[in-house]
Amino acid sequence: MKVRVVIVPGNGCSGDVRLCNWYGWMAHQLASSDLVEEVILRDMPDPVKAREKYWIPFLLSEADVATKGHRTIIIGHSSGAEAAMRLAEQVRVLGIVLVSACHTDLGMPSEALAGYYNRPWNWSRIKAHVGSFGILQVCVGVLQLIFCDDVPVPVYVSVRLDVGHFRPQLLAQTGHHHVVHVLGMHTNKFHSEDDPFIPMEEAAHVAENIESEFFQYKHKSHFFTADAAGCILESTLEPVSYTHLTLPTIYSV
């Protein structure tokens, strides 16, 4: 199964969104991946104020997240990250990638008017909705060593794993015959210590509450450029792969 990726920009992109920051570059890179069915990057309504009352309905309908969220990864930058989290409160999505996210309005009236911060965040619902549309159960062979007269004897034992937030590479290390599709499901959070707008404490709070992988950097500012965003591209599709597992018959030698 190929995935969809929706890129939600930050506020202030009043022109062609593909020319803003790294969004167009990211869309082009993702579209060239064999794992991606389509990339959605649209000019947003209310682009300067980025108000939730306009953005969430737009993403649900125009980006088809309401009907295709189960196979959609959402990359949200700045205000787009808050939109991604509020979206995940409402619908199931395959994954979210949060870049320069915060959880308060930072005391800024313009941010308060956006609407994302006027109520508590439902962290448990966000976690439940990311990658939880279904559990893929896979039987794999796990190699164990037992000792007979001090001689190690390898024994394969059939084990059933519930694959939810397991990373494909972890499965690859434990399994071996039978091709299965393993679709990684994930939440990633990116932030830089020198972000001029959002303190690291804000980002850390988000990462802790949604239990995401937290990638911290020192010199990427607010992730304005493609150079800064290269790490985001690398991690977005990493958990999404077609992994070959071999499933041996239970035996001992």
N, C-alpha and C positions, 0 to 999 in steps of 0.2 A: 504494500500500500504506500503510495506517495503522499506526502504531506502538503498542506497549504501553509504559507507564511503571510501574516498580516503585519505590516510595519506601521506603527502608530507614532507620528512625529511629535516633537515638542511644540509648544505654542510659539507664535510669532512667524510661522511660515505662511506669509500672506501671498506669495507668488507661487510658482511651480514648485511643488514639494520635492520633486526629483532633483532640484538644484539646491536644495537646502541641506546643509551639513553633509552627512554620509548616506542619506536615505536612498538616493538614486543609485549610488555605487553598490550599496548592500543589496538592493533589489536585483540589480544586474548579476551580481555574484551568485545570489541564491537561485536565480532563474536558470543558471547554467548547471545546477546540480541535478544529477539523475534521481535524487531523493525527493525533489520538489515538483509538485504538480503545477502550482501557480503561486505567484507572489502578488499580493495586493498592496499597493501603495497609492493612496488617493489624496487629492487636495481635500482637506477637512473643512467642514462648515465651521464658522466662527473661529477661524484659525488663530487669531491674536489672543482672544480671551480663553479659548479652549474649554468652554463651559461643558460640564458633564451632561446637562440636559440636551445638548445637541450632539455631542460626540458618541455617547453610548448608543442611542437609537441608530445613528449613522453606521456604527460598526456592526451592530446586530443585523441590520438590513442590507446596507450597501456592500459590506464586506462579508456578508453571509455567515457571520459567526453564530447567529441563532440556530442555523440549520446544519452548519458544517464545522462547528467548534470542536467536535470530537477528533478531527484530524487537522486542526489548525494550531500552529505555534504563533504566538503574538509577541512581537518585539516592540516594546514601548520605551520611548526615550523621554526623560524629563516629565512634562505633563502627560505625555503618552504612556508613561509607566504607571501613573496613577489611574489613568483610564483603563489600562490593562488589568489592574487589580480590581477595580470596581466591576469590570466586565466579568472577571472570573468569579466574582461573588454571585453572579446571575446565571451563568451558563458554564457547561463543562468544556474545557479546552484541552488540547493535547499538551501544551507547554506554554510558559510565559518566560520571556527574557526581559528583565528590568534593568534599564540603564539610567543611572542618576535619578533614582526614585527617592521620594520623601513620603512622610505620613502626616505632616502637619502643614499648615499654610505659611509657616515660618514667620508669622506676624506680618505678612504682606497683604494688604487689603485686596490687591488684584488677584492674588492666589485664592483668598477666601471666597471671592465672587465666583470662582470656577466651580465650586460646589462639591468637590471631592472630599473636603475635610470637615463638613458640617455634621458628621455623625461618626460613631466609632467604626473602625475597620473590622470586618468579620473575617478574621484570619483563619479560623477553622473552616469556614466555607470555601475560602480561596484554596486552601490546601486540599480540601476534599474534591474540588472541582478540577484541579489540574491533573490531567492524566488518569482520572479515576473512572472513565467511561466503561472500562471493562478490565478484567484481570485475565491475562493470558497465562495458562498453566502449561508448563513444559516439564517433561520428564528428562532428566539428564543423568549421565553416569558419573558418579563421583569415585575417584580412585582412593582407596584407603589401603594402608599397610598394616598387616597383622604379623605377628612374629610366632613362628613355630620353631622351637628349639633354637631360639636366637637368630633365626634366618628370616629376613623380611619377605613376606608373601603379598603381592598385590591382589586386591579383591575389588571388583567393581560392584557398587551397590546402587540400585535404582532409587532415585530420590525425586520427589515432585516439588518443584519450586513454583510459588506464585510470583509471577513476574509483574511487578508494579513499577516501582522506582529503581529496580535493578538496572545497572548499566550493562549494555551489551558486552563490553569487554570482560566484565566479571563472569557473565555466563559463558563466554568463550573459554575462560580459564577452567571452568568446572565441567564442561560438557565435551562430548566427542561424537556419527552416522546419521542421519535424519535431518533434512533441511527444514528449519522452522523460521518463520519471520518473527523477529524480536523488535518491537517498536519501543524505543526508549521514551520515557515520559519524564518531564523535568521542569524545574524552576531554577533559573539562574539570575543572579543579581550582580551588577557591576557598579563600581564607584571608584572615584579617585580622591586622594587626600587633598589635592589642590583645587577641588571643585569650588569655583567662586560663589556659587549660589546655595549649595546644599551641603551642610556639615556631614562629616562621616558618621556622626552619631545617629542622624536621621536614617541613613542608609543601613546602618548596622541593625537598627530597630526593626526595619522592614525584613531584612534577611533572617533575623532571629525568629520573628513571629511567623513567617511563612516557611521556615526551615529550608531555605534555599541554599544552594551553593553560592558562596560569597567571594567574588573576585575583587580584590582591592589593589589599587595601583597608586603610584605616587605622582605621576606627571602626565595625566591624561585630561586634566581640567574637567570640563563638562561634556567630554566626548563630542567635540564639535566636528572633527575631521575623520576622513576615511582611515588615516594612519592610526588614529586613536581607537577606531572601531574595529580594527582587524581582529582583535581578540574575541569580539562578539560574534563575528562570522564563524570563527573556528569552533566555538562552543555550541552554536545554535543547533547544528545538525549532528554533532558528535554522538548524542545518545540515540539518534535515529539511524538505524542501519539494518541491513539484512545479514544476520549472523548465521553462519553454518555451524551447527552443533552435531556431533556424532553421538549416537545413543547405543552403546554396546549392550549386548546381552549380559545378564548377570552371570558371572563366572569367577572361578578362582584358578590360579595356576601354581 
